[in-house]
Amino acid sequence: MERSSGQSWIGSDRMRRAIAGDYAPRAHVTLLQKDTGLALGAAEAAGFSGPLGAAAHRQFERAVQAGWAGEDDAVLFRLFGGA
């Protein structure tokens, strides 16, 4: 993936750390939960309803409910059956 048009720094950084089991906080799950919620609210106010934003927000909420609120957002890897 890192050598394709889908490459991104954030993807490379998070995936490497997630695979290594490194969930030391750099971007807390709660921060991403908050930010995706704000983005959804702004989109709704503008009359836009996009399914990907809502799906991402639900995953951050799941991570918080799993007790991972203070962990790095790379912990989402665990939600999808990763390490």
PDB file with SEQRES, HELIX, SHEET and CRYST1 records, atoms N, CA, C and O in Angstrom:
SEQRES   1 A   83  MET GLU ARG SER SER GLY GLN SER TRP ILE GLY SER ASP          
SEQRES   2 A   83  ARG MET ARG ARG ALA ILE ALA GLY ASP TYR ALA PRO ARG          
SEQRES   3 A   83  ALA HIS VAL THR LEU LEU GLN LYS ASP THR GLY LEU ALA          
SEQRES   4 A   83  LEU GLY ALA ALA GLU ALA ALA GLY PHE SER GLY PRO LEU          
SEQRES   5 A   83  GLY ALA ALA ALA HIS ARG GLN PHE GLU ARG ALA VAL GLN          
SEQRES   6 A   83  ALA GLY TRP ALA GLY GLU ASP ASP ALA VAL LEU PHE ARG          
SEQRES   7 A   83  LEU PHE GLY GLY ALA                                          
HELIX    1 AA1 TRP A    9  ILE A   19  1                                  11    
HELIX    2 AA2 VAL A   29  ALA A   45  1                                  17    
HELIX    3 AA3 PRO A   51  GLN A   65  1                                  15    
HELIX    4 AA4 ASP A   73  VAL A   75  5                                   3    
HELIX    5 AA5 LEU A   76  LEU A   79  1                                   4    
CRYST1    1.000    1.000    1.000  90.00  90.00  90.00 P 1           1          
ATOM      1  N   MET A   1       0.817  -1.185   0.000  1.00  0.00           N  
ATOM      2  CA  MET A   1       0.000   0.000   0.000  1.00  0.00           C  
ATOM      3  C   MET A   1       0.866   1.256   0.000  1.00  0.00           C  
ATOM      4  O   MET A   1       0.497   2.273  -0.588  1.00  0.00           O  
ATOM      5  N   GLU A   2       2.021   1.179   0.664  1.00  0.00           N  
ATOM      6  CA  GLU A   2       2.881   2.352   0.741  1.00  0.00           C  
ATOM      7  C   GLU A   2       3.465   2.744  -0.609  1.00  0.00           C  
ATOM      8  O   GLU A   2       3.959   3.860  -0.769  1.00  0.00           O  
ATOM      9  N   ARG A   3       3.413   1.848  -1.574  1.00  0.00           N  
ATOM     10  CA  ARG A   3       3.959   2.141  -2.886  1.00  0.00           C  
ATOM     11  C   ARG A   3       2.858   2.354  -3.926  1.00  0.00           C  
ATOM     12  O   ARG A   3       3.101   2.263  -5.129  1.00  0.00           O  
ATOM     13  N   SER A   4       1.673   2.633  -3.456  1.00  0.00           N  
ATOM     14  CA  SER A   4       0.547   2.837  -4.365  1.00  0.00           C  
ATOM     15  C   SER A   4       0.025   4.258  -4.246  1.00  0.00           C  
ATOM     16  O   SER A   4       0.508   5.044  -3.430  1.00  0.00           O  
ATOM     17  N   SER A   5      -0.955   4.575  -5.057  1.00  0.00           N  
ATOM     18  CA  SER A   5      -1.559   5.910  -4.998  1.00  0.00           C  
ATOM     19  C   SER A   5      -2.342   6.116  -3.710  1.00  0.00           C  
ATOM     20  O   SER A   5      -2.711   7.246  -3.388  1.00  0.00           O  
ATOM     21  N   GLY A   6      -2.604   5.037  -2.962  1.00  0.00           N  
ATOM     22  CA  GLY A   6      -3.309   5.139  -1.695  1.00  0.00           C  
ATOM     23  C   GLY A   6      -2.386   5.414  -0.516  1.00  0.00           C  
ATOM     24  O   GLY A   6      -2.843   5.454   0.626  1.00  0.00           O  
ATOM     25  N   GLN A   7      -1.107   5.604  -0.771  1.00  0.00           N  
ATOM     26  CA  GLN A   7      -0.127   5.840   0.290  1.00  0.00           C  
ATOM     27  C   GLN A   7      -0.387   7.166   0.979  1.00  0.00           C  
ATOM     28  O   GLN A   7      -0.706   8.167   0.338  1.00  0.00           O  
ATOM     29  N   SER A   8      -0.245   7.154   2.293  1.00  0.00           N  
ATOM     30  CA  SER A   8      -0.330   8.384   3.068  1.00  0.00           C  
ATOM     31  C   SER A   8       0.545   8.228   4.300  1.00  0.00           C  
ATOM     32  O   SER A   8       0.760   7.116   4.784  1.00  0.00           O  
ATOM     33  N   TRP A   9       1.044   9.342   4.800  1.00  0.00           N  
ATOM     34  CA  TRP A   9       1.868   9.294   6.001  1.00  0.00           C  
ATOM     35  C   TRP A   9       1.080   8.713   7.165  1.00  0.00           C  
ATOM     36  O   TRP A   9       1.584   7.853   7.888  1.00  0.00           O  
ATOM     37  N   ILE A  10      -0.129   9.166   7.349  1.00  0.00           N  
ATOM     38  CA  ILE A  10      -0.917   8.724   8.494  1.00  0.00           C  
ATOM     39  C   ILE A  10      -1.168   7.216   8.426  1.00  0.00           C  
ATOM     40  O   ILE A  10      -1.097   6.526   9.443  1.00  0.00           O  
ATOM     41  N   GLY A  11      -1.460   6.712   7.231  1.00  0.00           N  
ATOM     42  CA  GLY A  11      -1.675   5.278   7.080  1.00  0.00           C  
ATOM     43  C   GLY A  11      -0.422   4.481   7.383  1.00  0.00           C  
ATOM     44  O   GLY A  11      -0.476   3.464   8.074  1.00  0.00           O  
ATOM     45  N   SER A  12       0.701   4.941   6.869  1.00  0.00           N  
ATOM     46  CA  SER A  12       1.971   4.254   7.113  1.00  0.00           C  
ATOM     47  C   SER A  12       2.337   4.292   8.589  1.00  0.00           C  
ATOM     48  O   SER A  12       2.725   3.273   9.160  1.00  0.00           O  
ATOM     49  N   ASP A  13       2.215   5.454   9.207  1.00  0.00           N  
ATOM     50  CA  ASP A  13       2.559   5.615  10.612  1.00  0.00           C  
ATOM     51  C   ASP A  13       1.675   4.752  11.494  1.00  0.00           C  
ATOM     52  O   ASP A  13       2.189   3.995  12.317  1.00  0.00           O  
ATOM     53  N   ARG A  14       0.372   4.845  11.348  1.00  0.00           N  
ATOM     54  CA  ARG A  14      -0.552   4.113  12.219  1.00  0.00           C  
ATOM     55  C   ARG A  14      -0.456   2.617  11.997  1.00  0.00           C  
ATOM     56  O   ARG A  14      -0.462   1.848  12.958  1.00  0.00           O  
ATOM     57  N   MET A  15      -0.367   2.193  10.752  1.00  0.00           N  
ATOM     58  CA  MET A  15      -0.350   0.759  10.485  1.00  0.00           C  
ATOM     59  C   MET A  15       0.918   0.121  11.047  1.00  0.00           C  
ATOM     60  O   MET A  15       0.847  -0.948  11.652  1.00  0.00           O  
ATOM     61  N   ARG A  16       2.062   0.748  10.861  1.00  0.00           N  
ATOM     62  CA  ARG A  16       3.299   0.191  11.419  1.00  0.00           C  
ATOM     63  C   ARG A  16       3.202   0.048  12.932  1.00  0.00           C  
ATOM     64  O   ARG A  16       3.575  -0.986  13.486  1.00  0.00           O  
ATOM     65  N   ARG A  17       2.700   1.088  13.603  1.00  0.00           N  
ATOM     66  CA  ARG A  17       2.605   1.037  15.058  1.00  0.00           C  
ATOM     67  C   ARG A  17       1.554   0.033  15.503  1.00  0.00           C  
ATOM     68  O   ARG A  17       1.758  -0.678  16.487  1.00  0.00           O  
ATOM     69  N   ALA A  18       0.445  -0.035  14.801  1.00  0.00           N  
ATOM     70  CA  ALA A  18      -0.614  -0.975  15.179  1.00  0.00           C  
ATOM     71  C   ALA A  18      -0.127  -2.412  15.051  1.00  0.00           C  
ATOM     72  O   ALA A  18      -0.369  -3.231  15.938  1.00  0.00           O  
ATOM     73  N   ILE A  19       0.549  -2.721  13.967  1.00  0.00           N  
ATOM     74  CA  ILE A  19       1.063  -4.078  13.767  1.00  0.00           C  
ATOM     75  C   ILE A  19       2.066  -4.436  14.855  1.00  0.00           C  
ATOM     76  O   ILE A  19       2.125  -5.582  15.302  1.00  0.00           O  
ATOM     77  N   ALA A  20       2.854  -3.452  15.278  1.00  0.00           N  
ATOM     78  CA  ALA A  20       3.848  -3.676  16.332  1.00  0.00           C  
ATOM     79  C   ALA A  20       3.228  -3.683  17.725  1.00  0.00           C  
ATOM     80  O   ALA A  20       3.922  -3.954  18.705  1.00  0.00           O  
ATOM     81  N   GLY A  21       1.924  -3.388  17.830  1.00  0.00           N  
ATOM     82  CA  GLY A  21       1.259  -3.352  19.131  1.00  0.00           C  
ATOM     83  C   GLY A  21       1.586  -2.103  19.928  1.00  0.00           C  
ATOM     84  O   GLY A  21       1.432  -2.086  21.149  1.00  0.00           O  
ATOM     85  N   ASP A  22       2.036  -1.056  19.248  1.00  0.00           N  
ATOM     86  CA  ASP A  22       2.398   0.210  19.892  1.00  0.00           C  
ATOM     87  C   ASP A  22       1.180   1.128  19.904  1.00  0.00           C  
ATOM     88  O   ASP A  22       0.866   1.766  18.900  1.00  0.00           O  
ATOM     89  N   TYR A  23       0.501   1.191  21.036  1.00  0.00           N  
ATOM     90  CA  TYR A  23      -0.684   2.033  21.168  1.00  0.00           C  
ATOM     91  C   TYR A  23      -0.446   3.194  22.130  1.00  0.00           C  
ATOM     92  O   TYR A  23      -1.393   3.769  22.668  1.00  0.00           O  
ATOM     93  N   ALA A  24       0.833   3.534  22.344  1.00  0.00           N  
ATOM     94  CA  ALA A  24       1.158   4.677  23.200  1.00  0.00           C  
ATOM     95  C   ALA A  24       0.488   5.917  22.615  1.00  0.00           C  
ATOM     96  O   ALA A  24       0.589   6.161  21.413  1.00  0.00           O  
ATOM     97  N   PRO A  25      -0.183   6.691  23.435  1.00  0.00           N  
ATOM     98  CA  PRO A  25      -0.976   7.814  22.926  1.00  0.00           C  
ATOM     99  C   PRO A  25      -0.157   8.884  22.205  1.00  0.00           C  
ATOM    100  O   PRO A  25       0.812   9.425  22.738  1.00  0.00           O  
ATOM    101  N   ARG A  26      -0.574   9.160  21.004  1.00  0.00           N  
ATOM    102  CA  ARG A  26      -0.083  10.291  20.220  1.00  0.00           C  
ATOM    103  C   ARG A  26      -1.288  11.098  19.739  1.00  0.00           C  
ATOM    104  O   ARG A  26      -1.275  12.329  19.742  1.00  0.00           O  
ATOM    105  N   ALA A  27      -2.314  10.384  19.333  1.00  0.00           N  
ATOM    106  CA  ALA A  27      -3.601  10.986  18.972  1.00  0.00           C  
ATOM    107  C   ALA A  27      -4.664  10.124  19.646  1.00  0.00           C  
ATOM    108  O   ALA A  27      -5.071   9.097  19.103  1.00  0.00           O  
ATOM    109  N   HIS A  28      -5.105  10.537  20.809  1.00  0.00           N  
ATOM    110  CA  HIS A  28      -6.054   9.740  21.599  1.00  0.00           C  
ATOM    111  C   HIS A  28      -7.326   9.447  20.819  1.00  0.00           C  
ATOM    112  O   HIS A  28      -7.788  10.245  20.003  1.00  0.00           O  
ATOM    113  N   VAL A  29      -7.865   8.286  21.099  1.00  0.00           N  
ATOM    114  CA  VAL A  29      -9.134   7.882  20.493  1.00  0.00           C  
ATOM    115  C   VAL A  29     -10.211   8.940  20.763  1.00  0.00           C  
ATOM    116  O   VAL A  29     -11.018   9.244  19.885  1.00  0.00           O  
ATOM    117  N   THR A  30     -10.219   9.495  21.974  1.00  0.00           N  
ATOM    118  CA  THR A  30     -11.249  10.491  22.292  1.00  0.00           C  
ATOM    119  C   THR A  30     -11.130  11.730  21.415  1.00  0.00           C  
ATOM    120  O   THR A  30     -12.141  12.350  21.086  1.00  0.00           O  
ATOM    121  N   LEU A  31      -9.913  12.100  21.032  1.00  0.00           N  
ATOM    122  CA  LEU A  31      -9.728  13.252  20.144  1.00  0.00           C  
ATOM    123  C   LEU A  31     -10.349  12.983  18.780  1.00  0.00           C  
ATOM    124  O   LEU A  31     -11.044  13.838  18.231  1.00  0.00           O  
ATOM    125  N   LEU A  32     -10.101  11.802  18.235  1.00  0.00           N  
ATOM    126  CA  LEU A  32     -10.669  11.448  16.937  1.00  0.00           C  
ATOM    127  C   LEU A  32     -12.176  11.247  17.017  1.00  0.00           C  
ATOM    128  O   LEU A  32     -12.899  11.557  16.070  1.00  0.00           O  
ATOM    129  N   GLN A  33     -12.646  10.730  18.142  1.00  0.00           N  
ATOM    130  CA  GLN A  33     -14.092  10.594  18.342  1.00  0.00           C  
ATOM    131  C   GLN A  33     -14.739  11.977  18.320  1.00  0.00           C  
ATOM    132  O   GLN A  33     -15.759  12.185  17.663  1.00  0.00           O  
ATOM    133  N   LYS A  34     -14.138  12.916  19.044  1.00  0.00           N  
ATOM    134  CA  LYS A  34     -14.658  14.289  19.082  1.00  0.00           C  
ATOM    135  C   LYS A  34     -14.613  14.927  17.698  1.00  0.00           C  
ATOM    136  O   LYS A  34     -15.601  15.502  17.242  1.00  0.00           O  
ATOM    137  N   ASP A  35     -13.460  14.824  17.030  1.00  0.00           N  
ATOM    138  CA  ASP A  35     -13.293  15.474  15.734  1.00  0.00           C  
ATOM    139  C   ASP A  35     -14.229  14.918  14.671  1.00  0.00           C  
ATOM    140  O   ASP A  35     -14.788  15.674  13.876  1.00  0.00           O  
ATOM    141  N   THR A  36     -14.401  13.593  14.653  1.00  0.00           N  
ATOM    142  CA  THR A  36     -15.323  13.030  13.665  1.00  0.00           C  
ATOM    143  C   THR A  36     -16.761  13.444  13.975  1.00  0.00           C  
ATOM    144  O   THR A  36     -17.560  13.653  13.062  1.00  0.00           O  
ATOM    145  N   GLY A  37     -17.088  13.560  15.260  1.00  0.00           N  
ATOM    146  CA  GLY A  37     -18.422  14.035  15.640  1.00  0.00           C  
ATOM    147  C   GLY A  37     -18.649  15.474  15.190  1.00  0.00           C  
ATOM    148  O   GLY A  37     -19.725  15.808  14.695  1.00  0.00           O  
ATOM    149  N   LEU A  38     -17.639  16.324  15.362  1.00  0.00           N  
ATOM    150  CA  LEU A  38     -17.746  17.717  14.907  1.00  0.00           C  
ATOM    151  C   LEU A  38     -17.884  17.788  13.388  1.00  0.00           C  
ATOM    152  O   LEU A  38     -18.678  18.572  12.869  1.00  0.00           O  
ATOM    153  N   ALA A  39     -17.118  16.979  12.687  1.00  0.00           N  
ATOM    154  CA  ALA A  39     -17.197  16.958  11.227  1.00  0.00           C  
ATOM    155  C   ALA A  39     -18.580  16.512  10.760  1.00  0.00           C  
ATOM    156  O   ALA A  39     -19.125  17.063   9.804  1.00  0.00           O  
ATOM    157  N   LEU A  40     -19.143  15.517  11.437  1.00  0.00           N  
ATOM    158  CA  LEU A  40     -20.487  15.058  11.082  1.00  0.00           C  
ATOM    159  C   LEU A  40     -21.520  16.159  11.315  1.00  0.00           C  
ATOM    160  O   LEU A  40     -22.430  16.352  10.508  1.00  0.00           O  
ATOM    161  N   GLY A  41     -21.368  16.877  12.432  1.00  0.00           N  
ATOM    162  CA  GLY A  41     -22.285  17.976  12.714  1.00  0.00           C  
ATOM    163  C   GLY A  41     -22.188  19.077  11.678  1.00  0.00           C  
ATOM    164  O   GLY A  41     -23.210  19.615  11.253  1.00  0.00           O  
ATOM    165  N   ALA A  42     -20.984  19.422  11.264  1.00  0.00           N  
ATOM    166  CA  ALA A  42     -20.787  20.455  10.234  1.00  0.00           C  
ATOM    167  C   ALA A  42     -21.347  19.992   8.897  1.00  0.00           C  
ATOM    168  O   ALA A  42     -21.963  20.775   8.173  1.00  0.00           O  
ATOM    169  N   ALA A  43     -21.137  18.730   8.571  1.00  0.00           N  
ATOM    170  CA  ALA A  43     -21.666  18.194   7.312  1.00  0.00           C  
ATOM    171  C   ALA A  43     -23.189  18.232   7.315  1.00  0.00           C  
ATOM    172  O   ALA A  43     -23.809  18.612   6.322  1.00  0.00           O  
ATOM    173  N   GLU A  44     -23.780  17.843   8.420  1.00  0.00           N  
ATOM    174  CA  GLU A  44     -25.246  17.863   8.530  1.00  0.00           C  
ATOM    175  C   GLU A  44     -25.784  19.282   8.385  1.00  0.00           C  
ATOM    176  O   GLU A  44     -26.794  19.506   7.718  1.00  0.00           O  
ATOM    177  N   ALA A  45     -25.105  20.233   9.014  1.00  0.00           N  
ATOM    178  CA  ALA A  45     -25.530  21.638   8.917  1.00  0.00           C  
ATOM    179  C   ALA A  45     -25.455  22.148   7.489  1.00  0.00           C  
ATOM    180  O   ALA A  45     -26.205  23.043   7.098  1.00  0.00           O  
ATOM    181  N   ALA A  46     -24.535  21.568   6.707  1.00  0.00           N  
ATOM    182  CA  ALA A  46     -24.378  21.976   5.307  1.00  0.00           C  
ATOM    183  C   ALA A  46     -25.275  21.165   4.378  1.00  0.00           C  
ATOM    184  O   ALA A  46     -25.267  21.371   3.164  1.00  0.00           O  
ATOM    185  N   GLY A  47     -26.046  20.244   4.949  1.00  0.00           N  
ATOM    186  CA  GLY A  47     -26.949  19.431   4.148  1.00  0.00           C  
ATOM    187  C   GLY A  47     -26.285  18.226   3.500  1.00  0.00           C  
ATOM    188  O   GLY A  47     -26.810  17.675   2.533  1.00  0.00           O  
ATOM    189  N   PHE A  48     -25.141  17.812   4.020  1.00  0.00           N  
ATOM    190  CA  PHE A  48     -24.414  16.682   3.452  1.00  0.00           C  
ATOM    191  C   PHE A  48     -24.509  15.488   4.389  1.00  0.00           C  
ATOM    192  O   PHE A  48     -24.384  15.624   5.606  1.00  0.00           O  
ATOM    193  N   SER A  49     -24.727  14.336   3.813  1.00  0.00           N  
ATOM    194  CA  SER A  49     -24.756  13.107   4.596  1.00  0.00           C  
ATOM    195  C   SER A  49     -23.850  12.098   3.910  1.00  0.00           C  
ATOM    196  O   SER A  49     -24.217  11.507   2.895  1.00  0.00           O  
ATOM    197  N   GLY A  50     -22.661  11.908   4.474  1.00  0.00           N  
ATOM    198  CA  GLY A  50     -21.710  10.964   3.894  1.00  0.00           C  
ATOM    199  C   GLY A  50     -21.552   9.747   4.780  1.00  0.00           C  
ATOM    200  O   GLY A  50     -21.337   9.888   5.984  1.00  0.00           O  
ATOM    201  N   PRO A  51     -21.653   8.565   4.219  1.00  0.00           N  
ATOM    202  CA  PRO A  51     -21.605   7.347   5.034  1.00  0.00           C  
ATOM    203  C   PRO A  51     -20.237   7.051   5.637  1.00  0.00           C  
ATOM    204  O   PRO A  51     -20.174   6.432   6.699  1.00  0.00           O  
ATOM    205  N   LEU A  52     -19.156   7.460   5.015  1.00  0.00           N  
ATOM    206  CA  LEU A  52     -17.833   7.116   5.530  1.00  0.00           C  
ATOM    207  C   LEU A  52     -17.512   7.842   6.837  1.00  0.00           C  
ATOM    208  O   LEU A  52     -16.926   7.250   7.744  1.00  0.00           O  
ATOM    209  N   GLY A  53     -17.881   9.087   6.940  1.00  0.00           N  
ATOM    210  CA  GLY A  53     -17.645   9.833   8.175  1.00  0.00           C  
ATOM    211  C   GLY A  53     -18.392   9.219   9.345  1.00  0.00           C  
ATOM    212  O   GLY A  53     -17.846   9.079  10.439  1.00  0.00           O  
ATOM    213  N   ALA A  54     -19.638   8.856   9.108  1.00  0.00           N  
ATOM    214  CA  ALA A  54     -20.438   8.234  10.172  1.00  0.00           C  
ATOM    215  C   ALA A  54     -19.856   6.878  10.558  1.00  0.00           C  
ATOM    216  O   ALA A  54     -19.845   6.521  11.736  1.00  0.00           O  
ATOM    217  N   ALA A  55     -19.374   6.128   9.581  1.00  0.00           N  
ATOM    218  CA  ALA A  55     -18.776   4.819   9.869  1.00  0.00           C  
ATOM    219  C   ALA A  55     -17.505   4.982  10.698  1.00  0.00           C  
ATOM    220  O   ALA A  55     -17.283   4.225  11.643  1.00  0.00           O  
ATOM    221  N   ALA A  56     -16.678   5.953  10.357  1.00  0.00           N  
ATOM    222  CA  ALA A  56     -15.451   6.208  11.116  1.00  0.00           C  
ATOM    223  C   ALA A  56     -15.792   6.608  12.554  1.00  0.00           C  
ATOM    224  O   ALA A  56     -15.177   6.124  13.504  1.00  0.00           O  
ATOM    225  N   HIS A  57     -16.764   7.483  12.700  1.00  0.00           N  
ATOM    226  CA  HIS A  57     -17.161   7.940  14.032  1.00  0.00           C  
ATOM    227  C   HIS A  57     -17.642   6.772  14.893  1.00  0.00           C  
ATOM    228  O   HIS A  57     -17.322   6.693  16.079  1.00  0.00           O  
ATOM    229  N   ARG A  58     -18.400   5.881  14.296  1.00  0.00           N  
ATOM    230  CA  ARG A  58     -18.881   4.706  15.043  1.00  0.00           C  
ATOM    231  C   ARG A  58     -17.712   3.850  15.536  1.00  0.00           C  
ATOM    232  O   ARG A  58     -17.777   3.297  16.634  1.00  0.00           O  
ATOM    233  N   GLN A  59     -16.664   3.735  14.753  1.00  0.00           N  
ATOM    234  CA  GLN A  59     -15.520   2.925  15.168  1.00  0.00           C  
ATOM    235  C   GLN A  59     -14.784   3.572  16.342  1.00  0.00           C  
ATOM    236  O   GLN A  59     -14.337   2.877  17.254  1.00  0.00           O  
ATOM    237  N   PHE A  60     -14.659   4.894  16.322  1.00  0.00           N  
ATOM    238  CA  PHE A  60     -14.036   5.567  17.460  1.00  0.00           C  
ATOM    239  C   PHE A  60     -14.906   5.421  18.703  1.00  0.00           C  
ATOM    240  O   PHE A  60     -14.386   5.264  19.807  1.00  0.00           O  
ATOM    241  N   GLU A  61     -16.218   5.470  18.535  1.00  0.00           N  
ATOM    242  CA  GLU A  61     -17.112   5.246  19.675  1.00  0.00           C  
ATOM    243  C   GLU A  61     -16.969   3.826  20.211  1.00  0.00           C  
ATOM    244  O   GLU A  61     -16.980   3.622  21.425  1.00  0.00           O  
ATOM    245  N   ARG A  62     -16.837   2.855  19.335  1.00  0.00           N  
ATOM    246  CA  ARG A  62     -16.640   1.463  19.758  1.00  0.00           C  
ATOM    247  C   ARG A  62     -15.355   1.329  20.565  1.00  0.00           C  
ATOM    248  O   ARG A  62     -15.322   0.627  21.576  1.00  0.00           O  
ATOM    249  N   ALA A  63     -14.303   1.999  20.120  1.00  0.00           N  
ATOM    250  CA  ALA A  63     -13.020   1.932  20.833  1.00  0.00           C  
ATOM    251  C   ALA A  63     -13.141   2.538  22.223  1.00  0.00           C  
ATOM    252  O   ALA A  63     -12.579   2.008  23.181  1.00  0.00           O  
ATOM    253  N   VAL A  64     -13.865   3.637  22.341  1.00  0.00           N  
ATOM    254  CA  VAL A  64     -14.077   4.253  23.655  1.00  0.00           C  
ATOM    255  C   VAL A  64     -14.854   3.290  24.547  1.00  0.00           C  
ATOM    256  O   VAL A  64     -14.499   3.097  25.710  1.00  0.00           O  
ATOM    257  N   GLN A  65     -15.903   2.691  24.012  1.00  0.00           N  
ATOM    258  CA  GLN A  65     -16.716   1.752  24.789  1.00  0.00           C  
ATOM    259  C   GLN A  65     -15.921   0.511  25.199  1.00  0.00           C  
ATOM    260  O   GLN A  65     -16.229  -0.127  26.206  1.00  0.00           O  
ATOM    261  N   ALA A  66     -14.895   0.174  24.408  1.00  0.00           N  
ATOM    262  CA  ALA A  66     -14.050  -0.985  24.727  1.00  0.00           C  
ATOM    263  C   ALA A  66     -13.017  -0.654  25.802  1.00  0.00           C  
ATOM    264  O   ALA A  66     -12.262  -1.524  26.237  1.00  0.00           O  
ATOM    265  N   GLY A  67     -12.989   0.621  26.229  1.00  0.00           N  
ATOM    266  CA  GLY A  67     -12.056   1.017  27.276  1.00  0.00           C  
ATOM    267  C   GLY A  67     -10.736   1.563  26.768  1.00  0.00           C  
ATOM    268  O   GLY A  67      -9.773   1.666  27.528  1.00  0.00           O  
ATOM    269  N   TRP A  68     -10.679   1.911  25.498  1.00  0.00           N  
ATOM    270  CA  TRP A  68      -9.434   2.373  24.891  1.00  0.00           C  
ATOM    271  C   TRP A  68      -9.405   3.878  24.652  1.00  0.00           C  
ATOM    272  O   TRP A  68      -8.660   4.344  23.790  1.00  0.00           O  
ATOM    273  N   ALA A  69     -10.187   4.636  25.386  1.00  0.00           N  
ATOM    274  CA  ALA A  69     -10.297   6.081  25.166  1.00  0.00           C  
ATOM    275  C   ALA A  69      -8.961   6.804  25.225  1.00  0.00           C  
ATOM    276  O   ALA A  69      -8.722   7.717  24.435  1.00  0.00           O  
ATOM    277  N   GLY A  70      -8.093   6.419  26.135  1.00  0.00           N  
ATOM    278  CA  GLY A  70      -6.819   7.102  26.306  1.00  0.00           C  
ATOM    279  C   GLY A  70      -5.701   6.560  25.446  1.00  0.00           C  
ATOM    280  O   GLY A  70      -4.572   7.046  25.516  1.00  0.00           O  
ATOM    281  N   GLU A  71      -5.997   5.562  24.636  1.00  0.00           N  
ATOM    282  CA  GLU A  71      -4.965   4.968  23.788  1.00  0.00           C  
ATOM    283  C   GLU A  71      -4.875   5.712  22.461  1.00  0.00           C  
ATOM    284  O   GLU A  71      -5.729   6.535  22.132  1.00  0.00           O  
ATOM    285  N   ASP A  72      -3.826   5.403  21.711  1.00  0.00           N  
ATOM    286  CA  ASP A  72      -3.642   6.006  20.401  1.00  0.00           C  
ATOM    287  C   ASP A  72      -4.704   5.481  19.437  1.00  0.00           C  
ATOM    288  O   ASP A  72      -5.220   4.377  19.609  1.00  0.00           O  
ATOM    289  N   ASP A  73      -5.022   6.272  18.436  1.00  0.00           N  
ATOM    290  CA  ASP A  73      -6.035   5.834  17.482  1.00  0.00           C  
ATOM    291  C   ASP A  73      -5.619   4.602  16.693  1.00  0.00           C  
ATOM    292  O   ASP A  73      -6.461   3.984  16.041  1.00  0.00           O  
ATOM    293  N   ALA A  74      -4.344   4.227  16.736  1.00  0.00           N  
ATOM    294  CA  ALA A  74      -3.900   2.987  16.097  1.00  0.00           C  
ATOM    295  C   ALA A  74      -4.566   1.769  16.728  1.00  0.00           C  
ATOM    296  O   ALA A  74      -4.575   0.689  16.138  1.00  0.00           O  
ATOM    297  N   VAL A  75      -5.125   1.941  17.931  1.00  0.00           N  
ATOM    298  CA  VAL A  75      -5.788   0.842  18.624  1.00  0.00           C  
ATOM    299  C   VAL A  75      -7.017   0.340  17.849  1.00  0.00           C  
ATOM    300  O   VAL A  75      -7.512  -0.752  18.127  1.00  0.00           O  
ATOM    301  N   LEU A  76      -7.502   1.109  16.899  1.00  0.00           N  
ATOM    302  CA  LEU A  76      -8.618   0.648  16.081  1.00  0.00           C  
ATOM    303  C   LEU A  76      -8.279  -0.657  15.369  1.00  0.00           C  
ATOM    304  O   LEU A  76      -9.166  -1.440  15.028  1.00  0.00           O  
ATOM    305  N   PHE A  77      -7.009  -0.876  15.153  1.00  0.00           N  
ATOM    306  CA  PHE A  77      -6.560  -2.130  14.553  1.00  0.00           C  
ATOM    307  C   PHE A  77      -7.114  -3.327  15.326  1.00  0.00           C  
ATOM    308  O   PHE A  77      -7.462  -4.345  14.728  1.00  0.00           O  
ATOM    309  N   ARG A  78      -7.196  -3.209  16.632  1.00  0.00           N  
ATOM    310  CA  ARG A  78      -7.733  -4.288  17.472  1.00  0.00           C  
ATOM    311  C   ARG A  78      -9.204  -4.544  17.161  1.00  0.00           C  
ATOM    312  O   ARG A  78      -9.651  -5.690  17.205  1.00  0.00           O  
ATOM    313  N   LEU A  79      -9.958  -3.502  16.850  1.00  0.00           N  
ATOM    314  CA  LEU A  79     -11.378  -3.666  16.560  1.00  0.00           C  
ATOM    315  C   LEU A  79     -11.621  -4.537  15.327  1.00  0.00           C  
ATOM    316  O   LEU A  79     -12.668  -5.169  15.191  1.00  0.00           O  
ATOM    317  N   PHE A  80     -10.643  -4.555  14.445  1.00  0.00           N  
ATOM    318  CA  PHE A  80     -10.807  -5.284  13.187  1.00  0.00           C  
ATOM    319  C   PHE A  80     -10.059  -6.586  13.170  1.00  0.00           C  
ATOM    320  O   PHE A  80      -9.762  -7.131  12.106  1.00  0.00           O  
ATOM    321  N   GLY A  81      -9.747  -7.094  14.366  1.00  0.00           N  
ATOM    322  CA  GLY A  81      -9.123  -8.407  14.462  1.00  0.00           C  
ATOM    323  C   GLY A  81      -7.618  -8.408  14.322  1.00  0.00           C  
ATOM    324  O   GLY A  81      -7.017  -9.461  14.107  1.00  0.00           O  
ATOM    325  N   GLY A  82      -6.996  -7.244  14.441  1.00  0.00           N  
ATOM    326  CA  GLY A  82      -5.532  -7.180  14.368  1.00  0.00           C  
ATOM    327  C   GLY A  82      -4.906  -7.586  15.680  1.00  0.00           C  
ATOM    328  O   GLY A  82      -5.565  -8.133  16.565  1.00  0.00           O  
ATOM    329  N   ALA A  83      -3.633  -7.312  15.789  1.00  0.00           N  
ATOM    330  CA  ALA A  83      -2.845  -7.708  16.971  1.00  0.00           C  
ATOM    331  C   ALA A  83      -3.456  -7.282  18.263  1.00  0.00           C  
ATOM    332  O   ALA A  83      -2.900  -7.550  19.327  1.00  0.00           O  
TER     333      ALA A  83                                                      
END                                                                             
